[in-house]
Amino acid sequence: MSIVLSIQRPTITKAFTTNSRRFVATASRFSSAFIATHHHNSNPAPPTAVLTTQYRHRHRHLSSLPMAEIDTMADIETAPITYPIEMTEDERYLFDLNGYIIIRNVLSPSEVAEANSMIDNHQTAMIERKEASLRNAVKGTAFYGSGPGRKDLGAVLEWGDDSKVFKSILAHPRLVPLFHGIMGKGYRLDHLPFVIAQDKGAEGFQLHGGTVDCTSGDYNPHLAYTCHNGFIRSALMGCNVMLTDHDAGFGGFCVVPGSHKSNFKMPPGMVDGEKYKEFIQQPATKAGDVVLFSEGTVHGAMAWTQEFQRRVCLYRFSPATNVYGRSYFTENGKWPAKMYEGMNDAERAVLEPPYANRLDRPEIMEDAKSVQISTRNDRKKQHDQELFGTKYF
């Protein structure tokens, strides 16, 4: 059994700013590596039904074209590629082992370029964390950098057409199987996503999180990771969409692998990167990769060392009945109205508030576009209507 889904990818149709030109070049190298990996991968497909979406690349790579030509032509077309529709055993093992996993090449080169172009369009709304009360690292420590504050950019799902790539992450066909495997069907957006940007020397973020809080040593049920009889659940999951390259030593997202299973708080100095540095890892990623991590895994960010601006879009998701954030109460008990514009059924399902699946919760199907309603029988709903005045208890 296989499911073939054709997805029209965005194309590069305009000139970008100086910042975005770097991202186009990065995306070109990413594209070459992706095509080579796809056509020469000897690993067999998992023994499950597959979701199919792929990019067919023309004879010339973007990196071989003049910028003016890239700006005016579509160089990536649609064609089929195999995606698993269930979290694979390898993915399950690696996530349980480390508390995070890197999913390569989730966004195409043109999507990376488009996302960065949209950030350029809205970058005047970036807010730098200048005040001491907003800083995420202690001055003079390894994570602090040379002084500049981190920059944050919100409302990424409220930009109308400019939000297309950012909205696609909510129910992306490559990510839905992992979302289901880590949080279960009916998973939901828990925090408002936002872009994190760091210029050269900008501070990172001291280590934080943990099923057992890395600073206090207290058990933290709101972030907890559990695995029982092969059943994984993360009470809150981070989703980092990498929009620039993060090579080894560049800085940015860092993690203490396996710390989601730790039973003790960290030794003094470790949360600031001053002690046991060898256990704090900065995963190497490329633009278009996605890092999924349990908030029960201790993580942070290193100071940025490169001349170009670091960019990543951070989402947080939770299981159907879990809740940490409260932005879904923003407008009439819902998320901000602009977020819903242009969404398909699957993307809208991720914006549902927290409640149990069997209370008519929409669950995303294997095609990552349609939904089915998980429900109780009509007689039970009728009984509750008669008893409570509503079919939901």
Buried (B, 14 or more C-beta within 10 A) or exposed (E): EEBEBEBEBBBBEEBBBEBBBBBBBBBBBBBBBBBEEBEEEEEEEBEBEBBBBBBEBEEEBBBEBEBEEBBEEEBBEBEBBBBBBBBBEEBBEBBBEBBBBBBBBBBBBBBBBBBBBBBBEBBEEBEBBEEEEEBBBBEEBBBBBEEBBBBBBBBBBBBEEBBBBBBBBBBBBBBBBBBBBBBBBBBBBBBBBBBBBBBBBBBBBBBBBBBBBBBEEEEBEEBBBBBEEEEBBBBBBBBBBBBBBBEEEBBBBBBBBBBBBBEEBBEEEBBBBBBEEEBBBBBEBBBBBBBBBBBBBBBBBBBBBBEBBBBBBBBBBBBBBBBBEEBBEEEEEBBBEBBBEEBBBBBBBBBBBBBBBEBBBBBBBBBBBEBEEBBBEEEEBEBBEEEEEEBEE
